[in-house]
Amino acid sequence: MKKHTIALGLLPLFLTACDVPLQSEYSQEYVVESYLVALEPMPALHLSRTAPAGTAYIFEELAVSDAAVELQLLSPDGSTESSIPYREQEKGIYQPVSSQTLVLPRRTYALNISFENDATIIKSQTVVPDTFSFTNETADSIIYQSEDRLKLDITSSFSPDRQNIFLFSFEAKDVSFDQLTPFIKDIFDEETDSLDEFRINESPIINENNYDRNPNGTLTIKIPWLAIVFYGETDIIINALDDNFFDFVRSQEIQTNGRTLSPGEITNVIDNIEGGAGIFASMARQKTTVFINRE
């Protein structure tokens, strides 16, 4: 499991010119960041530019204004069924004109961004994962490291042509040193570590084949105790990822954890953005809350 201080269920995007081998070859690109969540309102979209290698990515300084942003709901034949216009609310932050439009599961959305004084056109598509739900009554509380493991039963989220890919987030509500579980307390360095860095613990991407499939088609997920960092109330968020999210996360993990590879062997992040960089992705998610009691 990994430590993150990210927005719940989401990945932040801090991009510099890491895709180009030499600084002299650097060419600034547009950066897109937006995440659609099944049956939730259409999300905001962040638009900015990349920063040169060695320069901090600060969104407010690199945000891009005055773009024409539109999402399209596509029919099965690829034609446009409906358009969802966006308008700029803050510099570089675009919101849907209607806040009532919900993201539909198992449907394809296309992104189109154009500029008045720039011929660049940014495009991308995402197929939203199907929704899923909990099928059992999750325990309200459980004793840490008890033999009775924390288990979740969920319906299977349909994904065309592949197994479901999940990402789990565990967010503690009582973040204090005294609430750290024993293993984490042993490795925690009060001089260099921040408790807030441990507040949200995130799993690597996991294929549904890692879990037990029941005769009725549901999945039983057994939560490892190492995922629990703090005693007390903890939110458990299960995210089913689309192909764009899956590609981005798995290629990003190679970038951040590929210490055994030489620089020339580390592949670029897969972002599925035409005309720019970043991530336009979708997911379905569910959340439950459990109280972790001391042994």
C-alpha positions in Angstrom: 0.0 0.0 0.0 1.1 3.6 -0.6 0.7 6.8 1.2 -1.0 9.7 -0.5 -2.6 13.0 0.4 -4.8 13.2 -2.6 -8.4 14.2 -3.2 -10.6 11.2 -2.3 -10.6 8.7 -5.1 -8.7 10.9 -7.4 -5.1 11.4 -8.7 -3.5 14.8 -8.9 -1.6 15.7 -12.0 1.7 17.5 -11.6 3.4 17.6 -15.0 6.7 18.9 -16.2 8.5 18.3 -19.4 9.6 14.8 -18.4 8.6 13.3 -21.7 11.5 14.9 -23.7 15.1 13.8 -23.3 16.8 17.2 -23.7 15.8 20.6 -22.4 16.6 22.2 -25.8 13.9 20.0 -27.3 11.2 21.1 -24.9 7.9 22.3 -26.4 5.2 23.4 -24.1 1.9 21.4 -24.2 -1.6 21.9 -22.9 -2.5 19.8 -19.9 -6.0 18.5 -19.2 -7.3 17.0 -16.0 -10.9 15.8 -15.5 -12.5 12.7 -14.0 -16.1 11.6 -14.7 -17.8 9.5 -11.9 -20.8 7.4 -12.8 -24.1 8.8 -11.6 -22.5 11.9 -10.2 -22.7 15.4 -11.8 -20.4 16.3 -14.7 -17.0 17.3 -13.2 -14.9 20.4 -13.5 -12.1 20.4 -16.0 -8.7 21.9 -15.3 -6.7 23.3 -18.3 -3.1 24.5 -18.1 0.3 24.1 -19.7 3.3 22.0 -18.9 6.3 23.4 -17.1 9.9 23.1 -18.2 12.0 20.3 -16.6 13.2 21.3 -13.2 10.5 23.9 -12.8 7.7 23.4 -10.3 4.2 22.8 -11.8 2.0 25.5 -10.2 -1.5 25.4 -11.7 -2.4 29.0 -11.0 0.7 30.2 -12.9 0.2 27.9 -15.8 -3.7 27.9 -16.1 -5.1 28.6 -19.6 -8.1 30.8 -20.1 -10.6 31.5 -22.9 -10.8 28.0 -24.3 -13.9 26.5 -25.9 -14.6 23.3 -23.9 -17.3 20.8 -24.7 -18.1 17.2 -23.8 -20.3 15.0 -26.0 -22.3 12.0 -25.1 -21.8 9.6 -28.0 -24.3 7.1 -29.4 -23.2 3.4 -30.0 -22.5 4.3 -33.6 -20.1 7.1 -32.6 -22.5 10.0 -33.5 -23.2 12.8 -31.0 -26.3 12.2 -28.9 -26.0 15.3 -26.8 -23.5 18.1 -26.1 -22.5 19.4 -22.7 -21.0 22.9 -22.9 -18.6 24.2 -20.3 -17.7 27.7 -19.3 -14.7 29.1 -17.4 -15.5 29.8 -13.7 -11.9 30.6 -12.6 -8.7 30.9 -14.5 -8.1 27.5 -16.1 -11.1 25.9 -14.3 -14.1 25.1 -16.5 -17.5 23.9 -15.2 -20.5 22.4 -17.0 -23.1 25.0 -17.8 -25.8 22.8 -16.2 -25.0 21.3 -12.8 -28.0 18.8 -13.2 -26.4 16.6 -15.9 -25.2 13.3 -14.5 -22.5 11.0 -15.9 -24.1 7.9 -17.4 -22.5 4.5 -16.8 -21.5 2.3 -19.7 -21.6 5.3 -22.1 -18.9 7.0 -24.1 -18.0 10.6 -23.7 -15.8 12.6 -26.0 -13.8 15.7 -25.0 -13.2 18.6 -27.5 -11.2 21.7 -26.6 -10.4 24.5 -29.1 -8.8 27.9 -29.0 -9.6 31.2 -30.8 -6.0 32.1 -31.5 -4.4 28.6 -31.6 -5.1 25.9 -34.2 -4.5 23.2 -31.6 -7.5 20.9 -30.9 -7.5 18.7 -27.9 -9.5 15.5 -28.0 -10.1 12.4 -25.9 -12.7 9.8 -25.1 -13.7 7.7 -22.1 -16.1 4.8 -21.6 -17.6 5.1 -18.1 -17.5 1.9 -16.0 -20.7 0.3 -14.9 -21.9 1.0 -11.4 -21.7 -1.6 -8.6 -22.9 -1.9 -5.0 -22.3 -3.5 -1.7 -24.3 -6.7 -1.2 -23.7 -7.4 2.5 -24.0 -5.4 5.6 -20.5 -4.1 6.3 -19.5 -4.3 9.9 -19.9 -0.9 11.7 -16.7 -1.7 13.7 -14.0 -4.3 13.8 -11.0 -5.1 16.1 -7.7 -4.4 14.4 -5.8 -7.6 13.5 -8.6 -9.8 14.7 -9.2 -13.2 13.0 -12.5 -11.9 11.7 -11.1 -10.1 8.6 -12.8 -7.1 7.3 -14.6 -8.2 4.2 -16.7 -6.5 1.5 -19.0 -8.1 -1.0 -19.7 -6.2 -4.1 -21.5 -6.7 -7.4 -19.3 -6.9 -10.4 -18.9 -3.7 -12.5 -19.2 -4.6 -16.2 -16.2 -3.7 -18.3 -16.1 -4.6 -22.0 -13.3 -6.9 -23.1 -11.4 -7.0 -19.8 -11.6 -7.8 -16.1 -12.6 -5.0 -13.8 -9.7 -2.9 -12.4 -10.0 -1.5 -8.9 -8.2 1.1 -6.9 -8.9 1.4 -3.1 -8.6 4.4 -0.9 -8.6 4.4 3.0 -9.2 7.8 4.6 -8.8 8.1 8.4 -10.9 10.6 10.2 -8.8 10.8 13.5 -5.3 11.7 12.4 -3.0 11.8 15.4 0.1 10.0 16.5 -1.6 8.1 19.3 -4.1 6.7 16.8 -1.4 5.2 14.5 -1.6 1.4 14.3 1.5 -0.4 15.6 3.3 -1.2 12.3 2.9 2.3 11.1 3.9 3.8 14.4 7.2 1.8 14.3 8.2 3.2 10.9 6.9 6.7 11.5 9.6 9.3 11.9 8.3 12.4 13.8 11.2 14.5 12.5 10.6 13.8 8.8 7.1 12.4 8.4 3.9 14.3 8.4 0.7 12.7 9.8 -1.3 14.2 7.0 0.8 12.1 4.5 -0.6 9.0 6.1 -4.2 10.3 6.2 -5.2 8.6 2.9 -3.7 5.3 2.1 -4.1 4.0 -1.5 -3.7 0.6 -3.0 -2.0 -0.2 -6.3 -4.3 -1.0 -9.1 -5.8 -4.5 -8.6 -7.5 -6.9 -11.0 -10.8 -8.4 -9.9 -9.2 -11.9 -10.4 -7.3 -11.1 -7.1 -10.6 -11.6 -5.2 -12.9 -14.5 -4.6 -15.9 -14.8 -7.0 -19.0 -16.2 -5.3 -21.6 -18.4 -7.0 -24.0 -15.5 -7.4 -21.4 -13.5 -9.3 -20.4 -11.1 -6.5 -16.8 -10.5 -5.4 -15.6 -10.9 -1.8 -12.8 -8.4 -1.0 -10.7 -9.1 2.0 -9.0 -5.9 3.3 -5.4 -6.4 4.4 -4.6 -5.0 7.9 -1.6 -3.1 6.4 -4.2 -0.9 4.6 -5.3 0.4 8.0 -3.1 3.2 9.2 -5.1 4.8 12.0 -7.5 3.5 14.6 -10.9 5.0 14.7 -13.4 5.9 11.9 -12.1 5.1 8.4 -13.8 5.6 5.0 -13.1 2.8 2.5 -13.6 3.9 -1.1 -13.7 1.4 -4.0 -13.1 2.8 -7.5 -13.6 0.8 -10.7 -11.4 2.4 -13.3 -11.8 3.0 -17.1 -9.0 2.3 -19.5 -7.7 5.8 -19.5 -7.3 5.8 -15.7 -5.8 2.3 -15.7 -3.3 3.2 -18.4 -2.3 6.5 -16.6 -1.9 4.9 -13.2 0.1 1.8 -14.3 2.4 3.8 -16.5 2.8 6.5 -13.7 3.8 3.7 -11.3 6.6 2.7 -13.6 7.8 6.3 -13.6 7.7 6.6 -9.8 8.8 3.1 -8.8 11.0 2.1 -11.7 14.3 2.4 -9.9 15.6 -0.9 -11.3 15.3 0.5 -14.8 17.8 2.7 -16.5 16.4 6.2 -17.6 16.2 5.1 -21.2 14.0 2.1 -20.4 11.4 4.1 -18.4 8.4 4.6 -20.7 6.4 7.8 -20.8 3.1 8.1 -19.0 0.1 6.9 -21.1 -2.3 9.8 -21.1 -4.7 9.1 -24.0 -4.9 12.9 -24.8 -4.7 13.9 -28.5 -3.2 17.4 -28.9 -2.0 17.7 -25.4 -1.2 15.8 -22.2 -2.9 14.9 -18.9 -5.8 12.7 -18.1 -9.5 12.6 -19.1 -10.8 9.5 -17.4 -13.8 8.0 -15.7 -14.7 5.6 -12.8 -17.5 4.2 -10.8 -17.2 4.2 -7.0 -18.7 3.2 -3.7 -17.9 4.2 -0.1 -18.5 2.6 3.2 -17.3 3.6 6.7 -15.9 1.3 9.5 -14.6 2.0 13.0 -11.3 0.3 13.7 -11.0 -0.7 17.4 -7.7 -1.4 19.2 -6.7 -5.0 19.8 
